[in-house]
Amino acid sequence: MSFAEFESIATARRSTRDFLADPVDQKLLEQILELGITAPSWSNTRPFMVGVATGEQRDRISEKLVSRLRANANEPGMGNSPDFTHEIPYPAGLVERSQRVGKGIYDTLGIDRADKESRFRFLERNYEFFGAPVALFFFTHRGLDHFGTLDLGLYMENVMLAAQAAGLGTCAQGYLGNYPDIIKEEFDVPAEYALVCGMSLGYPSHHPINGWKAERLPLQELTAKPKN
Ligand SMILES: Cc1cc2nc3c(=O)[nH]c(=O)nc-3n(C[C@H](O)[C@H](O)[C@H](O)COP(=O)(O)O)c2cc1C
């Protein structure tokens, strides 16, 4: 593959937040997940696992997640108990970046920030996998601390780029890490493995939300300046 081809795949990848119901070929899905394993890993330990939900299992998980979300709608933290806390306030300097994403998504969907019902509906769409036929759930081994999540991230990015090259869309979703008890009822995962997040995968629709583009920060802003 040429540099230009890689560039076109990498720059075309964007989070997909509305999918067609078209199924993903099982063989293709397996190839994409296998390509994930070409990522480097801390001492080649691959301290992560992936749960793949399609068909009836995907529908059942979605129903369980949506009903849990609705049941806890009025409670702070939505009654969730994630393996890794999500209650991390955004540090100064980063909160503005996050707010720009929220604003971009809500503006594109025509949702007023004060419109709690529509915002809740968008939250529900996360748990409906935005209509995607495939839902992935990612776990890391707690014993390798941050290297576990780092390796998982490398795996996830390979999966997302492979999916992109195959004409598929993806959305990594922290929200899918909110209810580990539901996900662990569905997959056989050793006790040392913790749920981190999930991912929706399928063919993107032509919904305007898929045309919205999160900003790309200039490299300069992410580059540490030499001290002298
Ligand atoms: C670990 C992780 C968790 C994320 N969680 C969510 C999520 O729960 N819901 C969502 O709509 N997007 C989620 N995103 C997508 C980010 O908002 C998105 O990657 C970012 O805004 C950059 O946009 P891009 O993916 O289109 O380049 C997540 C991304 C990552 C890497």
The ligand as an ORCA input file, in Angstrom:
! r2SCAN-3c Opt
* xyz 0 1
  C     -12.283      5.393     23.959
  C     -13.310      6.179     23.187
  C     -14.616      6.271     23.664
  C     -15.594      6.970     22.950
  N     -16.890      6.987     23.404
  C     -17.872      7.499     22.627
  C     -19.239      7.334     22.995
  O     -19.571      6.730     24.018
  N     -20.182      7.848     22.171
  C     -19.864      8.512     21.008
  O     -20.787      8.939     20.299
  N     -18.566      8.663     20.630
  C     -17.574      8.163     21.392
  N     -16.250      8.244     20.997
  C     -15.906      8.888     19.718
  C     -15.182     10.225     19.909
  O     -16.110     11.217     20.280
  C     -14.492     10.561     18.578
  O     -13.505      9.598     18.306
  C     -13.846     11.952     18.589
  O     -14.804     12.963     18.739
  C     -13.045     12.206     17.285
  O     -13.904     12.064     16.167
  P     -13.646     10.982     15.015
  O     -13.662      9.598     15.631
  O     -14.788     11.161     14.054
  O     -12.311     11.268     14.396
  C     -15.249      7.604     21.718
  C     -13.923      7.508     21.245
  C     -12.967      6.811     21.965
  C     -11.556      6.703     21.409
*
